[in-house]
């Protein structure tokens, strides 16, 4: 038996849905298929339970694209579809499919309409979509399992030594925490923790999600304003300080903290960040 997830959006949206996809696979022993943009399909290499990816551009799909998607979903024995997309075209496609359980927040094709929780960590908000098929979701308990060779490659990239590893990942966009602040922070930390090993990496991309996840997993703490790296830290169970995010958008977990300022990240001092890291 199989379940289908329709997941529009960027790579972060895919990662936020990963605990829900894993829960359906584990609790129902279903094979999983995911339809998402081909540009972000690389993140699903992190979840072996997904047997097939269906590349689909939700934003600019033609009628022919929708017809091809219908052909793809009518052939396998799908028992359920979790639809995170919206619009008349996706409703028409699903209403012509043979999938008995079609779960969505809205739309005439839905056999079960749900109301996701507003606010909170987006991964846990997907619990509402799973209840109609008898699946419970504890998104905070999910962890990515990485191949040993990927972890070994990541560890080889780390600075030498035996001290704790701080991974820094700026978003590199306008309004980000200043470049000079990212650069000076490791030196300030070494004043009290001389063995610190720090590695700064640029914002991650979907095509290299596996490599970034391994680098995150090999670290002791992550400081990031890059949303993709932040989500990977959450799914790998690594302590995280997420710049630009409020605590209520993150799981309630020891070692996970959001840090922002009313006037933006550029107003944050190194002292604020040190304090969030537990070093202030």
C-alpha positions as CSV (number, residue, x, y, z in Angstrom):
1,X,0.0,0.0,0.0
2,X,1.1,3.6,-0.7
3,X,0.5,7.1,0.4
4,X,1.1,10.3,-1.7
5,X,2.1,13.7,-0.4
6,X,1.7,16.7,-2.6
7,X,4.1,19.3,-1.2
8,X,4.5,22.7,-3.0
9,X,7.0,25.2,-1.9
10,X,10.8,25.5,-1.2
11,X,13.3,23.1,0.3
12,X,12.4,24.3,3.8
13,X,8.7,23.3,3.2
14,X,9.9,19.8,2.2
15,X,12.0,19.4,5.3
16,X,9.1,20.6,7.5
17,X,6.9,17.8,6.0
18,X,9.5,15.1,6.5
19,X,8.5,14.0,10.0
20,X,4.9,13.6,8.8
21,X,5.9,11.5,5.8
22,X,8.1,9.3,8.0
23,X,5.3,8.8,10.5
24,X,2.9,7.6,7.8
25,X,5.5,5.2,6.4
26,X,6.4,3.8,9.9
27,X,2.9,3.5,11.5
28,X,1.0,2.2,8.4
29,X,3.9,0.4,6.8
30,X,3.1,2.3,3.6
31,X,5.5,2.9,0.7
32,X,5.7,6.7,0.2
33,X,5.7,8.9,-2.9
34,X,6.2,12.7,-2.9
35,X,5.3,15.2,-5.6
36,X,7.4,18.4,-5.3
37,X,9.3,20.8,-7.4
38,X,12.3,19.2,-9.1
39,X,14.5,22.0,-7.8
40,X,14.0,20.9,-4.2
41,X,13.8,17.1,-4.7
42,X,17.3,16.6,-3.4
43,X,16.2,17.0,0.3
44,X,14.2,13.7,0.0
45,X,17.5,11.8,-0.3
46,X,17.4,12.1,3.5
47,X,14.4,9.9,3.9
48,X,14.8,6.4,2.5
49,X,11.1,5.6,3.1
50,X,10.2,7.7,0.0
51,X,10.2,5.1,-2.8
52,X,9.6,7.6,-5.6
53,X,9.7,11.4,-6.2
54,X,7.3,12.9,-8.7
55,X,8.8,16.1,-10.1
56,X,6.1,18.7,-10.4
57,X,6.1,22.5,-10.6
58,X,2.9,23.5,-8.8
59,X,3.3,27.2,-9.5
60,X,3.4,27.0,-13.3
61,X,2.0,23.6,-14.3
62,X,0.2,23.3,-17.6
63,X,-2.9,21.3,-18.3
64,X,-0.6,18.6,-19.8
65,X,1.4,18.6,-16.6
66,X,-1.7,18.0,-14.5
67,X,-2.8,15.2,-16.8
68,X,0.6,13.5,-16.5
69,X,0.4,13.8,-12.7
70,X,-3.0,12.2,-12.8
71,X,-1.6,9.4,-14.8
72,X,1.2,8.9,-12.2
73,X,-1.2,8.8,-9.2
74,X,-3.8,6.6,-10.8
75,X,-1.5,3.6,-11.5
76,X,-0.1,2.7,-8.1
77,X,-2.3,1.5,-5.3
78,X,-2.5,4.7,-3.3
79,X,-4.7,4.5,-0.2
80,X,-4.2,8.1,1.0
81,X,-3.2,11.5,-0.3
82,X,-2.0,14.3,2.0
83,X,-2.5,17.4,-0.1
84,X,-0.7,20.5,1.0
85,X,-1.4,22.3,-2.3
86,X,-4.5,24.3,-3.1
87,X,-6.4,25.4,-6.2
88,X,-8.9,24.2,-8.7
89,X,-6.4,22.2,-10.8
90,X,-5.2,20.1,-8.0
91,X,-8.8,19.4,-6.9
92,X,-9.8,18.4,-10.5
93,X,-6.8,16.0,-10.6
94,X,-7.5,14.4,-7.3
95,X,-11.2,14.1,-7.9
96,X,-10.5,12.0,-10.9
97,X,-8.0,9.8,-9.1
98,X,-8.9,6.5,-7.4
99,X,-7.4,7.5,-4.0
100,X,-10.0,6.8,-1.3
101,X,-8.6,9.1,1.4
102,X,-7.8,12.6,0.2
103,X,-6.9,15.0,3.1
104,X,-6.5,18.7,2.7
105,X,-7.2,22.0,4.4
106,X,-9.7,23.0,1.7
107,X,-10.9,22.1,-1.7
108,X,-13.8,20.1,-3.2
109,X,-11.7,17.0,-3.8
110,X,-11.0,16.4,-0.1
111,X,-12.7,13.5,1.6
112,X,-11.4,14.9,4.9
113,X,-10.9,18.6,5.6
114,X,-8.6,19.5,8.4
115,X,-7.7,22.7,10.3
116,X,-3.9,22.8,11.0
117,X,-2.8,24.5,14.2
118,X,-1.9,28.1,13.7
119,X,1.6,29.1,14.9
120,X,4.1,26.8,16.4
121,X,6.7,24.7,14.7
122,X,5.3,24.0,11.1
123,X,6.4,20.3,11.2
124,X,4.1,19.6,14.2
125,X,1.2,21.5,12.6
126,X,0.9,18.7,10.0
127,X,-0.4,16.4,12.7
128,X,-3.9,17.5,11.7
129,X,-3.5,16.0,8.2
130,X,-2.5,12.6,9.7
131,X,-5.3,12.1,12.2
132,X,-8.0,11.1,9.6
133,X,-5.8,8.0,8.6
134,X,-5.1,7.1,12.2
135,X,-1.5,8.3,12.4
136,X,-0.1,10.3,15.3
137,X,2.7,12.8,14.9
138,X,5.5,13.7,17.3
139,X,7.6,15.7,14.9
140,X,10.1,16.5,17.7
141,X,11.0,12.8,18.0
142,X,11.9,12.4,14.4
143,X,15.6,12.3,13.5
144,X,17.3,12.0,10.1
145,X,19.5,8.9,9.9
146,X,22.6,9.6,7.8
147,X,24.9,7.2,5.9
148,X,28.3,6.6,7.7
149,X,30.3,7.6,4.6
150,X,28.5,11.0,4.5
151,X,29.3,11.5,8.2
152,X,32.9,10.6,7.7
153,X,33.2,13.1,4.8
154,X,31.7,15.8,7.0
155,X,34.0,15.1,9.9
156,X,37.0,15.3,7.5
157,X,35.9,18.9,6.7
158,X,36.0,20.1,10.3
159,X,38.9,22.0,11.7
160,X,41.5,19.8,13.5
161,X,41.5,19.4,17.2
162,X,39.3,17.8,19.8
163,X,37.3,20.7,21.0
164,X,33.6,21.3,20.5
165,X,32.5,22.3,17.0
166,X,30.4,25.4,16.3
167,X,28.9,25.5,12.8
168,X,28.0,29.0,11.5
169,X,25.7,29.4,8.6
170,X,24.7,32.9,7.6
171,X,21.8,33.4,5.2
172,X,23.8,35.9,3.2
173,X,20.8,38.1,2.4
174,X,20.1,41.8,3.0
175,X,19.3,42.4,6.6
176,X,21.3,39.4,7.8
177,X,23.5,39.6,10.9
178,X,26.6,41.6,9.8
179,X,29.5,39.7,8.2
180,X,32.0,41.2,10.6
181,X,29.9,39.9,13.5
182,X,29.9,36.3,12.2
183,X,33.7,36.6,11.7
184,X,34.5,38.0,15.2
185,X,32.3,35.6,17.2
186,X,34.5,32.5,17.3
187,X,37.4,34.6,18.6
188,X,35.3,36.0,21.4
189,X,34.2,32.4,22.3
190,X,37.8,31.2,22.3
191,X,38.6,33.7,25.1
192,X,36.7,31.4,27.4
193,X,36.8,28.2,25.4
194,X,40.2,28.0,23.7
195,X,39.6,24.6,22.1
196,X,36.6,25.7,20.1
197,X,36.6,24.6,16.5
198,X,34.5,26.9,14.3
199,X,33.5,26.4,10.7
200,X,31.5,29.0,8.7
201,X,29.6,27.7,5.7
202,X,27.4,29.6,3.2
203,X,23.6,29.1,3.0
204,X,22.6,25.6,2.0
205,X,20.8,24.5,-1.2
206,X,18.5,21.5,-1.8
207,X,21.0,19.8,-4.2
208,X,23.5,19.4,-1.4
209,X,21.1,18.8,1.5
210,X,22.7,15.4,2.4
211,X,26.2,16.9,2.7
212,X,24.9,19.9,4.8
213,X,22.9,17.5,7.0
214,X,26.0,15.4,7.7
215,X,28.0,18.6,8.5
216,X,25.3,19.7,10.9
217,X,25.2,16.2,12.5
218,X,28.9,16.3,13.0
219,X,28.8,19.6,14.9
220,X,28.1,20.2,18.6
221,X,26.0,23.4,18.1
222,X,24.7,25.3,15.1
223,X,24.3,29.1,14.8
224,X,22.4,30.0,11.7
225,X,20.2,32.5,10.0
226,X,20.0,30.2,6.9
227,X,16.5,28.6,7.1
228,X,17.5,25.3,5.5
229,X,20.4,24.8,7.8
230,X,18.2,25.6,10.8
231,X,15.6,23.0,9.8
232,X,18.4,20.4,9.3
233,X,19.7,21.1,12.8
234,X,16.2,20.5,14.2
235,X,15.8,17.2,12.3
236,X,19.3,16.0,13.3
237,X,18.7,16.8,17.0
238,X,21.7,19.2,17.2
239,X,21.5,22.3,19.5
240,X,20.6,25.4,17.6
241,X,20.5,29.1,17.9
242,X,18.3,30.3,15.0
243,X,18.8,33.9,14.2
244,X,15.7,35.7,12.9
245,X,13.2,33.2,14.4
246,X,11.0,33.5,17.4
247,X,10.9,30.7,19.9
248,X,7.3,29.9,19.1
249,X,8.3,28.9,15.5
250,X,10.6,26.2,16.9
251,X,10.1,23.0,18.9
252,X,10.2,23.3,22.7
253,X,13.5,21.5,23.2
254,X,16.5,22.0,25.4
255,X,19.3,23.5,23.4
256,X,17.0,25.1,20.8
257,X,16.6,28.9,20.9
258,X,15.4,31.6,18.5
259,X,16.9,35.0,18.6
260,X,15.7,38.2,16.9
261,X,15.2,41.9,17.5
262,X,12.3,44.2,16.7
263,X,14.5,46.3,14.4
264,X,16.1,43.3,12.7
265,X,19.2,41.1,13.0
266,X,21.6,43.9,12.3
267,X,20.7,45.3,15.7
268,X,21.8,42.2,17.6
269,X,25.2,42.5,19.3
270,X,27.6,39.6,19.8
271,X,26.8,39.7,23.4
272,X,23.2,38.8,22.6
273,X,24.3,35.9,20.5
274,X,26.8,34.7,23.1
275,X,24.1,34.8,25.7
276,X,21.8,32.7,23.5
277,X,24.7,30.2,23.1
278,X,25.0,29.9,26.8
279,X,28.4,31.7,26.8
280,X,27.4,35.2,27.9
